[in-house]
Amino acid sequence: MDILLQQLINGLTTGSVYAIVALGYTMVYGVIQLINFAHGEIVMIGAMVAVSVILALTDTALPPAFILLTGVLAAMPVCMIIGLALERLAYRPLRKAPRLAPLITAIGMSIILQHVALMIWGRDPRAFPQLIENASLAVGGAAISTVQIAIIATSCVMMAGLSWFVYRTRFGIAMRATAENLAIAELMGIDTNRVIAATFAVGAALGAVAGVMVGAYYGVAHYTMGFILGLKAFSAAVLGGIGNLPGAMLGGLVLGLVEALGTGYIGELTDLCHWPFVAEALAERCHADGHVVLLGSNYQDVFAFLVLVLVLIFRPSGLLGERVAERA
């Protein structure tokens, strides 16, 4: 039971990050049916900008919480500018092109941003300073750190704030009208270009905060960190139902829990070494008692994508269903 509780805490922490990043994917797709594969690199740039600012301020007499907040506030506008530039320069000219064109462009922009980050920050990972004491609190037989509490609480606040923005504000109504039918929204007087640009900006701002969360949680930031994170977040959006905000949140949490429970409980496979072809392939891991030990953490990606495949086989629209209107 202690292991279960600990893995649930770990899964909720990771899943909260996946959910925040997935919201960026699902917002853009819900409005213009574009899969912005460069979103993972925006998250990475947010982490790298934040860690650079934090490292520059670490030796000052400023309070640690203020330094962390400054790093987040510095990362958000940088990511928003990049998101706006991507929409204006790369995606808007292809808005009426066949769907394959913006998809390939998104992949290309992802590669470009990754290599730009490589030129700016180099290949070496950047250690994320521990500004606030990472104390552990006992919960039953498990432990939850203050960083985990902060990540989960911040994610919940951001999810609630985004839901309020989309469903309770005039701009949110304009965003949903644009997603429903772009042409009719324009006839109703909505500046759809402005709405689409704002969607990219909001998603990029969320990605910047998520990047800081990842850096603070794992203690490191690297120019390649956005690739796998973005891929998993996109999978979370598809898992919950692409274009569906509650679905993205649910998909992120489910993906994080599946990873955590898989790594916590699937650690050892027995009797495989008695099979000749397995014994040859896993000779270095076979023990004298006929056991082969596989570290579950090395296979967390397998667990996550296996669940995604199973869900899409039996429910292609995702757990909560896809919310994308048919174009007239």
N, C-alpha and C positions, 0 to 999 in steps of 0.2 A: 504493500500500500504506500509506503514511503517513496519507493521508486516511481510509482504511478503519479503521486502528487508532484514530485519534483519534475518529472517529464511534462506534466500538464503546465506547470509554471513556465518551464523553458519553451514549450510549444506556444503558449499564449504570447510570450515575449517576441519570439521570431515571427509568429503569425501576425502580430500587430504591425511589424515593419512591412511584411509582405502586403498587408491590407492597404497601408498608406501608399505604397508604390503602385499597387494595382489600381487604386483610384485614378491615378494619372492616365493609365492605359484606358480604363473603361470610360472616363469622361470624354476623351478625344474620340474614341471609337463610337460612342453614343451619339456624338454631334455630327461627325463627318465620315464615319465608317473607315477610319484610317488607323492602322496598327502602327503606333509610333515606336518603332524598335530602338530609337535613339533615347528613349526615356531613361533606360538604365544608366546610360552615360551621363545624363543630367544629374541623376542621383550621385554618381561617382564624383562629378565636378563639385557638387554641393559639399560632399565630405572633404574633398581636397582643399577647397577654398576655406572651409571652416577650420580645418586643422592648421592651415598656414597662418590664419589670423590668430588662432589660439596660441600657437607656438611663438608668434611675434609678441604677444602680450603676456606670456607666462612669467617673464622675469620682472614684470612691473608690480606695483603695489595694489593693483586693482583686485577687488574681491573675485574669487573663482567663479561664482555664479554669474557675475557681470561679464567676465571673460567668455564664458560659454555662450551666454546670450548674445554677445557681440559677434561671436563666430557664426551663430545661426542667422543673425540679422544681416551679416555680410554675405552669407551663402545664398540667401533667398533672392535678393535682387539680381545677383549674377546669373542664377539659374533661370529666373524669369526672363531676363534679357535673351539668354540663349534659346529658351523656348519660343519667345516671340520671333527671334531671327529665323529659327527653323520653320515656323509657320509661314512667315512672310516670304522668305527667299527660296525655300525648298519645297514646301507643300502647297502653298496657294496657287502657284502657276500650274500645278498638276491636278487641281481639284476636279476638273472635268475630263481628265485623262483616264484611260483604262486602269482598273484597280491595281494591276501589276506594277505600273510605273511608280506610283507613290510608295508602294511596298518596297521595291528595290531601292528607291531613294532613301527611305527610312533606314534600311540596312547600311547603305553607303554613309549616311550622316553619322550613324553609330560608330562606324570604323574611323571616320574622320575625327570625331570628338575624342575617341580613345587615344588616337595618335597625337592630337594636339595636347592632351593632358600628359602624354609621355614626354613631349618636348618641353613642357613647362615644369613638371614636377619630377621627371626622371623615372627610372625603373624601380628604384628602391622604395619599399613600403614606408609610409610615414607613421610613426607611433603616435597614437592619439593620447594626449596628456590626460591623466586622471585628476581632474580639477576638484572633484567632490569625493569625499571618502565613500568608498563602495562597501558600506557595512551590510551585513547579512542579518535578516530577521527570520526567526524560526516560525514556520507555519506547519503545524502538525509535526511530522517527522522530516519535513523538507525545509529548504532555505530559499529565501527570495532576497535578492540584493536591492539596494536603493536604486541602482541603474535600471534594473528590470521594472521596478515599480514606476519609475519616471517614464520609461518607454511605454508601458501599458497605459498609464494615466494620460500621457500626452497624446497617444494614438486615439484613445476614446474621445478626448476633447476635440481633436481635429476631425474625427469622423462625425461627431455631433454637429460641429460648426459647419462642415461642408454640407451636411444634410439640410441644416437650416438655410444655408445660402442658396442651395439649389431649389428647395421646395417652398421657401417662405419669403423670398425677396423678388423684386421686380426683375432684376437681372437674371435670377434663376429661372423665372418664368420665360424670359426671352431665350435663355439657353435651351430650355425644354421645347419651346416652340420651334427653334432652329433645328433641333434634333428630330422633331416630328416631321417637318417639311420645310426645307430651306427656302424654296421658291415662294410659298405662301407666307412664310415669316417675313420675307422682304416686302411683299405686297402689303402686309400689315404695318409697315413702317419700321421694322426691326433692322438695325445695322448688323447684318449677319457676319460680315468680316470682323467687326469689333467683338462680337460674341465669340466667334471661333478663336480669335487671338487671345481673348481673356481666358478661354478654356485652357489653352496651352499654358498661359501664365500661371493660372491657379494650380494646374497639375505639376508644373515645374517647381513652384513654391513648396508644394507637398513633398516633392522628390528631394528638395534641399534639406528639409527637416528629417526625412527618412535617412538621408546620407549621414547626417550628424548622429542619428540614433545608431546606425550600424557601426560607425567609427567608435562611438563611446562604448558600445556593447562588446565589440571584439577587440578594441584597443588598437586598431590599425586601419589605415586607409591606403588604397593602392589604385593605380590607374586602370587595372583590369577588374576591379571589384563590381562594376556595374553590369557586366555581361551576364553572369549567372544569376545575380540578384534580379535583374530585369526580366530574364527568362522565366524565373520562378514567379515573379509578380504577374507577368502576363498569363502564366498558367493559372494563377489564382483567380485572375479576372475571368478567364474562360471557364474555370471550374465553377465559379458562382453564377455565371451568366454574363457574357460580355455586354457592355452598355448598361448594366444594372448596378447602381451604386451599392445597395445593400448586398447584392451578390458578390461584389468585389471584396467587401469587408468579410463576409462569411467565407468566401473562397480562401482569402489570406489566412484566416484563423484555422480553417480546416487543414490547409497545407502545412502550416507550422506545427499543428498538433500531430499530424501524420508523421512528419519528419522526426519529431521528438520521441514519439512512442516507438517508432521503428528503430531508432538508434538506441533507445533504452532497453528494448526487449529482445531484439534480434541481434544477438552477439555471438552465438555459438551454434554451429550445425554439427551434428554428430553422425558417426558411422560413414561419412562420405569417403574416408580414406581407404575403406575396404573395396571401393569400386576402382578397378585398375585405371581407367582413363582419368578419373578424378585424382587419384593418387599421383599420377604422373604430372598433371597440370598444377597440383597444389603441393608438390613435394616439400617445399620449404615451410609450409604451414601445418603439415600433418604431424600429429603427436604419436607417441608410441601406443597410446590407448585407443587409437583409431578415431580421434577427434580432430577437427580442423576449426581453428578459431578465426572468425571473421569479425573485425571491428565494425560495429553498426554505423559509426559516424562516417565511415568511408562509403557507405551505401545510402546515405540519407537522400541523395538526389534520385536514386532508383525508387525509393518508397514514394517520394512526392509525385514523380511522373507516372508511376504505375497506377496510383489512385486517379490521377487525371485521365489516363487512358480508359480506365474502367468506367469512370463517370461519363465520359463522352461516348462510350459504346452504348451504355444503357440510358443515358439522358443527354443527348447531343446539345441541347440548349443550356446546359448547366444546371446547378442545383436549384436556383430560383428563377431560371428562365431568362432568355435573351430579350432585352428591351430595345429593339431597334425598329423604327417605323418603316413601313414600305414606302419607297419613293414613288411619287406620282409620275 
